[in-house]
Amino acid sequence: MKKKKVLVYDSQHCFSRFLKYEFKKDFAFEVYKNFKKFDNIIEHYAIMLFVIHSDKELYDLLRIYQRGTPLIVCTFSKEIKSKLEMIDDLFLLDLSKVKSEMLSE
């Protein structure tokens, strides 16, 4: 069985390590630390997951948002989370929850 490719943007690599450990049997993860490489490769991924730490990263995410690939957004910031809750097509994952709650989501 071929694994689905998942693009993970995590500038601090904290959450991406967790994902790779928990879901390595089901998905092939490719982790990026910056947005410079995203121009022509987004169509190759089944899912995109972004860990947003700052408003600048939020702006970068919104630049590529309308590409049609399912998008999961994670953040520790309540302010950024409240901004993203207004967008219907996003799945928001609250990183302030404990690990078992995140896995069930």
N, C-alpha and C positions, 0 to 999 in steps of 0.2 A: 504494500500500500504506500502510495506516495504521500508524503507529508505536505500539508498546506504551508505556504510561505507567509510569514508574518513579519512586517516591518515594525520595528520598535524604535521610537525616538526617545532617548533618555540621556540627557546631557550629563547626568551624574551617575549613571549605571547602577543605581541602587535597586530599582524595581525590575529592571531587565534581568538581573541575576536571579531574582526570585522566579520570574516567569520561565526562564530557561530550565531551572531546576525542577519546577513543578509540572511543566507541560512539554518536556523535551521529547516524549514518546509520540505526541500527537502533532506537533508543529515544528517547522524549521524556522528558527528566529534569526533575523539579521538586525543587529543593533547599530544605530547611528547616533553620533554625538552632535552633529550640526545639520543644517538644512541645505547645504551647498550641493549635495549629491542627489537630491530628490527630483530633479527635473524630468528625466526620461525613464525612470525605473518604477514608478508607482503602479503602473498597470500590471506588473508581475506578481503582486501580492494579493492574497485572499483577504487579509485583514491588516489594518494599520492601527498601531497603538502608540499614543503619545503621552509621555509624562511631562506635564507642564509645571515648571518651577517659577516662571516669571512672566511678566506682561509681554516681554520681547518674544519669548517662545510662543505665547498665545497668538501674537501677531503673525509669526511665521506659520503656525498651524492654519490660521485662517486664510493665508495665501494659497494653500494647496487643498483646502477643504472640499471644493466642488468637483472632485475627481471621480466619484462614483464607487469607491471602495469602502466597505464597512469600516467605521472609525470608532475606536474606543479612546476616551480621554481620561487621564488620571491626574489628580492634583492634590496637594496637601493644603493649598490656599483656599479658604472659604470665599474670598472675594472673587477669585478666578472661577471657582465652581459656580457661584451665583450668576456670573456673566454667561457661562456656558449652558446653564439650565434653560435658557431661553431658546436654544437651538434644538429643534425637534429630532433631527437625524442622528444625533450623537448618543452614544452610550457612555454615561459618566460613571466612573468608578472612584469611590471615595477611599483614598489611601489612609485616612485616619482610622479606619476600621481594623480590627484584628485580622490576622492571616486567615483564619478559618471562615470568617464572614466574607472576605474577598474571594476566596476559592468557591464558595457557594454561589456568588454572583456570576 
